[in-house]
Amino acid sequence: MYDNQVSLNAQVPTVLYIVGLIAIMLAVGGVFLFDAGLSRAGNALHTIVQKLVAAFVAAAGMSIAGFAIWDTQFNQAFGVPNPFGEALKSWWLGGPDINTLPQHLDPATVPGADSFQAFFAVFILFAAFFAALLAGAVIERVKTAGLSVVTLVFGALVIPFAGYLVYGSVGPLSNSGTHDFGGAFFYLLLGCWALVLVWRAKPRPGVFGGRATEPPVPHNLVLTIGGLFLFLAGLCGYALLNGYLVPGSGYFGITLNETGMGLIVTNLMMAFTFAVVGGLLAWKVGKSPYFLLVSPVAGWIGVSALLDVAKPWQAGLTAFFAPLLVVGGYKLMNRWKLDDVKVVPLTLGPGIYSVLMTAVFTSGVKQGGYFGLTGDYAPQHASIGIGHQALGLLVFLVFGLVSALVVVFAVEKTIGLRDKRVDQGMDSRLDHAVLGETAYPAPSEADRKATALA
């Protein structure tokens, strides 16, 4: 019995992770409502069900061995022989470190067992969150089976490997000086996968020509706005998950840099505030209020990499310009006839911007390594710099595009990706055609006549 594993000090970080779990679930719910509102009325339930399946298939994939892939970086730093094999033996879903109560785990071999077990749960929901976002890029036109295989690989292998590279203080990139706090590199990965998926899934009928049974326009923007605010509320709790809370020593960013929880939440509010101000300009340039509505999300992604190391005025200034990048991304997607108004425009441009602005404002900030180690893994032995940020950017763009092309093409050639019913006149009736249920009652004859007269 190791009482220090469940002492009050040991459980403080666990409580933080549990609060973060609730926050991520709010964000996932917000993503569901956002996309349900953007779909047509006859596809709203199909959109939610498909996202639910895709999200939690990815979560199931992550639960098997995803945490072990991420944890390999710590075994390497501590000089454990066969680092991946040992991580897999300990932290796969049936492993002893996740199936043993923390008070029965020796702190010499599994320090902070309770918080690590809670972080295991965070990783599961993290995969669901990003898979739900990915599914939102191709609403109203793909097969659930094909999309589920795509998100399964995304959650089980791609996200964990990305975490091994840059999410943590001793990963190959983060230990050398590449910095990310809130997941800018993960948004880049998401954008690459969404871009390939949207390209192969092809547009919905009626977006760029072709006959649609109903115009492919949102049926309930109020639902979408409600989902947006749930998403933003979730971010307020999720942001603080990305660090080490060490009772008696303070709070450190996920790359072991000095920071503070108060600074992080202040920077987040600056991001939301000044992104909305910038969103007014994006509305004028893009000629649509949509760019104002999504501006807080653009601001979040635009500052996500530097949220823990920037000064509040730097976070606000960075966030101000992020919505304009969304307008540029949206216009490029339209020019290339790629049907996605949100995921690719919101992630790729602001994600790249966030990674580079980290070097502009915070070069020289110390990070990397881990407590108690020396040499190549000594605490804060590395520094943020433009070279390291550019390297991380190149690695993630290549990794994201290549992995997405392999997986999406494989699914397309085997299971199939596009739902043929969409091209057979059922593009606005997927609730009934696929599920046999509808989110909204069919309009009465009187309603149809009134609509026709209008």
C-alpha positions in Angstrom: 0.0 0.0 0.0 1.5 3.3 -1.1 -0.5 6.0 0.6 1.5 8.8 -1.0 0.0 7.9 -4.3 -3.4 9.0 -3.1 -2.5 11.8 -0.8 -4.2 15.2 -1.1 -1.2 16.6 -3.0 -1.1 13.7 -5.3 -4.8 14.0 -6.2 -4.8 17.8 -6.9 -3.7 17.2 -10.5 -6.2 14.4 -10.9 -9.0 16.8 -10.0 -7.8 19.2 -12.6 -7.9 16.5 -15.2 -11.4 15.5 -14.2 -12.6 19.1 -14.6 -10.9 19.1 -18.0 -12.7 15.9 -19.0 -16.1 17.6 -18.3 -14.9 20.6 -20.3 -13.9 18.5 -23.3 -17.3 16.7 -23.2 -19.0 20.1 -23.4 -16.8 21.0 -26.4 -17.7 17.7 -28.1 -21.4 18.4 -27.5 -20.9 21.9 -28.9 -19.4 20.3 -32.1 -22.4 18.0 -32.4 -24.9 20.9 -32.2 -22.8 23.2 -34.5 -22.8 20.6 -37.3 -26.4 19.6 -36.7 -27.4 23.2 -37.3 -25.3 23.5 -40.4 -27.0 20.5 -42.0 -30.4 20.5 -43.7 -33.4 19.6 -41.5 -33.8 16.2 -43.1 -30.2 15.3 -42.3 -29.8 16.7 -38.8 -30.2 13.4 -36.9 -28.0 11.6 -39.4 -25.3 14.2 -38.8 -25.4 13.8 -35.1 -25.5 9.9 -35.2 -22.6 9.8 -37.7 -20.5 12.1 -35.6 -21.3 10.1 -32.4 -20.1 6.9 -34.1 -17.0 8.4 -35.6 -16.0 10.2 -32.4 -16.3 7.2 -30.1 -14.8 4.7 -32.5 -11.8 6.9 -32.5 -11.9 7.0 -28.7 -12.1 3.2 -28.5 -9.1 3.0 -30.8 -7.1 5.5 -28.6 -8.0 3.4 -25.5 -6.3 0.3 -26.8 -2.7 1.5 -27.1 -2.7 5.2 -27.8 -1.6 6.2 -24.3 1.3 3.7 -24.6 2.5 5.3 -27.8 2.5 8.7 -26.2 4.2 7.4 -23.0 7.1 6.0 -25.0 8.8 9.4 -24.9 9.1 9.2 -21.1 10.6 5.7 -21.2 13.2 7.0 -23.7 14.0 9.9 -21.5 14.5 7.7 -18.4 16.6 5.2 -20.3 14.2 2.3 -20.1 15.3 -0.6 -22.5 12.8 -1.3 -25.2 10.9 1.9 -24.4 7.8 1.3 -26.7 7.5 -2.4 -25.7 7.6 -1.5 -22.0 5.1 1.3 -22.4 2.8 -1.0 -24.3 3.1 -3.7 -21.7 2.3 -1.2 -18.9 -0.3 1.1 -20.5 -2.3 -0.8 -23.1 -6.0 -1.2 -22.2 -5.3 -4.5 -20.4 -2.0 -3.4 -18.8 -1.3 -3.3 -15.1 -0.7 0.4 -14.8 -4.3 1.2 -15.9 -5.9 -1.8 -14.2 -4.4 -1.5 -10.7 -5.5 1.0 -8.1 -3.0 3.8 -7.7 -2.3 3.0 -4.0 -1.1 -0.4 -5.1 1.4 0.9 -7.6 5.0 1.6 -6.5 5.8 5.3 -7.0 9.4 4.4 -7.8 8.1 2.8 -11.1 4.8 4.6 -11.6 5.1 8.1 -10.0 1.8 10.0 -9.9 -0.2 6.9 -10.8 -3.6 8.5 -10.0 -3.1 11.5 -12.2 -1.6 9.4 -15.0 -4.7 7.2 -14.9 -6.9 10.2 -15.2 -4.8 11.5 -18.1 -5.4 8.1 -19.8 -9.1 9.1 -19.8 -8.3 12.6 -21.1 -6.5 11.0 -24.1 -9.6 8.9 -24.9 -11.9 11.9 -25.0 -9.2 14.0 -26.8 -9.5 11.4 -29.7 -13.3 11.7 -29.7 -13.0 15.5 -29.8 -10.8 15.6 -32.8 -12.6 12.8 -34.6 -15.9 14.7 -34.1 -14.3 17.8 -35.7 -13.0 15.7 -38.6 -16.4 14.2 -39.3 -17.8 17.7 -39.5 -15.8 18.4 -42.6 -17.9 16.0 -44.7 -21.4 16.2 -43.3 -24.3 15.0 -45.5 -22.4 12.9 -48.0 -20.2 10.1 -46.6 -20.9 6.5 -45.5 -20.7 6.0 -41.7 -18.7 2.8 -42.1 -16.1 4.4 -44.2 -15.8 7.5 -42.0 -15.6 5.3 -38.9 -12.6 3.4 -40.3 -10.9 6.7 -41.1 -11.5 8.1 -37.6 -10.5 4.8 -36.0 -7.0 5.0 -37.5 -6.9 8.7 -36.8 -7.6 8.1 -33.1 -5.8 4.9 -32.5 -2.5 5.7 -34.3 -2.2 9.1 -35.8 -3.1 11.3 -32.8 -1.0 9.2 -30.4 2.1 9.4 -32.6 1.6 13.1 -33.0 1.4 13.4 -29.2 4.6 11.4 -28.9 6.4 13.9 -31.2 5.3 17.2 -29.7 2.8 16.8 -26.8 5.0 16.4 -23.7 8.3 17.7 -22.6 10.5 14.9 -23.7 9.1 14.1 -27.2 11.6 14.3 -30.1 10.3 17.7 -31.2 9.3 19.3 -27.9 12.5 18.2 -26.2 14.5 20.0 -28.9 12.7 23.3 -28.6 9.5 23.0 -30.7 6.7 24.5 -28.7 3.0 23.9 -28.6 0.6 24.3 -25.7 -3.1 24.1 -26.8 -2.7 21.8 -29.8 -1.8 23.9 -32.8 0.0 21.0 -34.3 -3.0 18.8 -33.7 -5.2 21.3 -35.5 -2.7 21.2 -38.4 -3.0 17.4 -38.5 -6.8 17.7 -38.4 -6.7 20.2 -41.3 -4.6 18.0 -43.4 -6.8 15.0 -42.8 -10.0 17.1 -43.4 -8.5 18.5 -46.7 -7.9 15.0 -48.1 -11.2 13.7 -46.8 -13.2 16.6 -48.3 -11.3 16.2 -51.7 -12.1 12.5 -51.9 -15.7 12.8 -50.6 -16.6 15.4 -53.3 -19.1 18.2 -52.7 -22.7 17.9 -51.8 -25.1 18.2 -54.7 -25.9 21.8 -55.3 -22.9 23.4 -53.7 -20.9 23.9 -56.9 -23.5 22.9 -59.4 -25.4 19.7 -59.8 -29.0 19.1 -58.8 -29.9 19.1 -55.1 -33.4 18.2 -53.8 -33.1 21.1 -51.4 -30.5 23.9 -51.3 -27.5 22.7 -49.1 -27.8 25.5 -46.6 -28.0 25.4 -42.8 -31.4 24.8 -41.4 -30.9 26.2 -37.9 -28.2 28.7 -37.3 -29.4 29.3 -33.7 -28.5 25.7 -33.0 -25.1 26.3 -34.6 -24.5 29.4 -32.4 -25.5 27.5 -29.3 -23.0 24.7 -30.2 -20.4 27.4 -30.8 -20.8 28.7 -27.3 -20.7 25.2 -25.7 -17.5 24.7 -27.6 -16.0 27.9 -26.3 -17.1 27.0 -22.7 -15.4 23.7 -23.1 -12.1 25.3 -24.2 -12.1 27.4 -20.9 -11.7 24.1 -18.9 -9.7 22.2 -21.5 -6.9 24.8 -21.8 -5.5 24.0 -18.3 -5.1 20.3 -19.0 -2.1 21.0 -21.1 0.5 21.2 -18.4 2.0 19.9 -15.2 0.5 21.0 -11.9 3.1 20.3 -9.3 1.9 21.0 -5.7 4.5 23.2 -4.0 6.3 24.1 -7.2 3.6 25.6 -9.5 2.2 25.0 -12.9 4.3 24.3 -15.9 3.3 24.1 -19.6 3.2 20.7 -21.3 6.8 21.3 -22.6 7.9 22.1 -19.1 8.2 25.8 -19.6 7.4 28.2 -16.8 3.8 29.6 -17.0 0.8 30.2 -14.8 -2.9 29.2 -14.8 -4.0 32.8 -14.4 -1.9 33.9 -17.4 -3.3 31.1 -19.5 -7.0 31.9 -18.9 -6.3 35.6 -19.3 -4.7 35.0 -22.7 -7.6 32.8 -23.7 -10.1 35.7 -22.9 -7.8 38.0 -24.9 -7.9 35.6 -27.8 -11.7 35.4 -27.8 -12.1 39.2 -27.3 -9.7 40.4 -29.9 -10.6 37.7 -32.4 -14.2 38.9 -32.4 -13.0 42.5 -33.0 -11.0 41.1 -35.9 -14.0 39.1 -36.9 -15.8 42.4 -37.7 -13.1 43.1 -40.3 -13.3 39.5 -41.6 -17.1 39.9 -41.9 -16.6 43.0 -44.1 -13.8 41.4 -46.2 -15.6 38.0 -46.5 -19.0 39.6 -46.9 -20.7 37.1 -44.5 -21.5 37.2 -40.8 -20.3 33.6 -40.7 -16.7 34.9 -40.3 -17.7 36.9 -37.3 -19.5 33.9 -35.7 -16.5 31.6 -36.0 -13.9 34.3 -35.1 -13.5 33.2 -31.4 -12.6 29.7 -32.6 -10.2 31.2 -35.1 -8.7 33.2 -32.3 -8.3 30.2 -30.1 -6.5 28.2 -32.8 -4.4 31.2 -33.7 -3.0 31.5 -30.2 -3.2 27.9 -29.1 0.6 27.2 -29.5 1.7 30.3 -27.5 -1.1 30.6 -25.0 1.2 29.7 -22.0 4.2 31.8 -23.0 2.8 34.9 -24.6 1.9 38.2 -22.8 -1.8 39.1 -22.8 -1.3 41.9 -25.4 0.6 39.5 -27.6 -2.2 36.9 -27.4 -4.7 39.6 -28.3 -2.7 41.0 -31.2 -2.2 37.5 -32.6 -5.9 36.6 -32.3 -7.0 39.8 -34.0 -5.7 38.7 -37.4 -6.7 35.0 -37.2 -10.2 35.4 -38.6 -8.8 37.0 -41.8 -6.9 33.8 -42.4 -10.2 31.9 -42.2 -11.6 34.1 -44.9 -8.5 33.4 -47.1 -8.8 29.7 -46.5 -12.5 29.7 -47.3 -11.9 31.5 -50.6 -9.2 29.0 -51.6 -11.6 26.1 -50.8 -14.3 27.7 -53.0 -11.8 28.3 -55.8 -10.7 24.6 -55.7 -14.4 23.5 -55.4 -13.8 21.8 -52.0 -17.0 21.7 -49.9 -16.0 22.6 -46.4 -16.8 25.9 -44.8 -15.3 25.3 -41.4 -12.7 22.6 -40.6 -10.0 23.2 -43.2 -10.3 27.1 -43.3 -10.4 27.2 -39.5 -7.4 24.9 -38.8 -4.7 25.1 -41.5 -4.3 28.8 -41.8 -4.6 29.7 -38.1 -2.7 26.6 -37.1 0.3 27.5 -39.3 0.0 31.1 -38.1 0.0 30.0 -34.4 3.1 27.9 -34.8 5.1 30.7 -36.4 3.8 33.5 -34.1 5.1 31.5 -31.2 8.7 32.0 -32.5 8.0 35.7 -33.2 6.9 36.5 -29.7 8.6 33.9 -27.5 11.9 32.9 -29.0 14.4 32.0 -26.2 11.9 30.8 -23.7 13.3 27.7 -22.0 11.6 24.3 -22.2 12.0 20.6 -22.6 13.4 17.8 -20.4 11.8 16.5 -17.2 12.2 16.9 -13.5 15.2 15.2 -12.0 16.9 14.3 -15.3 20.2 15.5 -16.7 22.0 15.8 -20.0 19.9 15.8 -23.1 16.7 15.6 -20.9 17.7 18.1 -18.2 14.8 20.4 -17.3 14.5 23.4 -19.6 17.7 22.7 -21.5 16.1 23.7 -24.9 14.8 27.1 -26.2 11.9 28.1 -28.5 13.1 29.3 -31.8 12.0 29.8 -35.4 14.0 26.9 -36.7 12.4 24.5 -34.3 8.9 25.8 -35.0 9.5 25.5 -38.8 10.8 22.0 -38.4 7.7 21.0 -36.4 5.5 22.6 -39.1 7.2 20.7 -41.9 7.0 17.4 -40.0 3.3 17.7 -39.2 2.3 18.9 -42.7 4.1 16.0 -44.4 3.0 13.5 -41.7 -0.6 14.7 -41.9 -1.0 14.7 -45.7 0.8 11.4 -46.3 -1.0 9.5 -43.6 -4.4 10.9 -44.7 -3.8 10.1 -48.3 -2.9 6.5 -47.5 -5.8 5.9 -45.1 -8.5 7.7 -47.1 -7.5 6.2 -50.4 -7.5 2.7 -48.8 -11.0 3.2 -47.4 -12.3 4.7 -50.6 -11.0 1.6 -52.6 -12.4 -1.0 -50.2 -15.3 0.0 -48.0 -16.2 3.1 -50.0 -16.4 6.7 -48.8 -19.2 8.6 -50.5 -22.8 7.5 -49.8 -24.4 6.7 -53.1 -27.8 7.7 -51.8 -26.7 11.3 -51.8 -26.4 11.2 -55.6 -29.8 9.3 -56.0 -32.0 12.2 -54.9 -31.8 11.4 -51.1 -29.3 14.1 -50.3 -31.7 16.0 -48.0 -33.5 12.9 -46.5 -30.7 10.9 -45.0 -32.4 10.8 -41.6 -35.2 8.7 -43.1 -33.2 6.9 -45.7 -30.4 5.7 -43.4 -31.9 5.8 -39.9 -35.6 5.3 -40.5 -36.1 8.2 -38.0 -36.2 12.0 -38.4 -35.3 14.8 -36.2 -38.2 16.9 -37.4 -41.7 16.0 -38.3 -42.5 16.0 -42.1 -44.2 19.2 -43.1 -48.0 19.1 -43.5 -49.7 19.7 -46.8 -50.8 23.1 -45.5 -47.1 24.0 -44.7 -46.1 22.9 -48.2 -48.8 25.1 -49.8 -47.8 28.0 -47.6 -44.1 27.6 -48.5 -45.0 27.4 -52.2 -47.1 30.6 -52.0 -44.2 32.4 -50.2 
